[in-house]
Amino acid sequence: MKDTSSSATVVAALIVTMAFAAIFTTPGGNNNDGKPLFLNDPIFMLFAISDAVALFSSSTSVLMFLSVLSSRFAEDDFLYALPKRLMLGLISLFVSLAATMVAFSATLSLVLHDKIQWIAAPVILLASVPLTLFLLLQYPLLVELVSSTYGRGIFFKQNNLLLH
């Protein structure tokens, strides 16, 4: 649990850094008054919203993983508190990755839509590859966490009696 949390904290911190920097270096640049050039374009709004979602969800992910790493590691923590924090951290990390890929795709589409019209479809397909890989690699851990936290434990066997 500590190894997963520490490595995921690094990834989430990198996404926080990238999402924070991306909103201040808007695609296309700014006018003389400081407003983005593509402010009225709906694709720019998609970029801004997805970048904000990436920033907030990756910040949540960093906080959840740090709370796992700085826990007191008591017996009760291992039953519910730490698995819940790890689940929330993994889910928010996936949301931040998805939002980052949407922001990247929107930026690329926004910048290249005048020159290359067909760029949107291949970019969306390529952006889904890291998300699919992350989901496939982390899904078994997430299922195990959910089943061990909320499923029937080894001390509560299934009882087939109709009346207790």
Secondary structure as UniProt FT lines:
FT   HELIX           2..24
FT   TURN            27..28
FT   TURN            32..33
FT   TURN            37..40
FT   HELIX           42..69
FT   HELIX           75..76
FT   HELIX           77..81
FT   HELIX           82..112
FT   TURN            113..115
FT   HELIX           117..119
FT   HELIX           120..150
FT   TURN            154..155
//
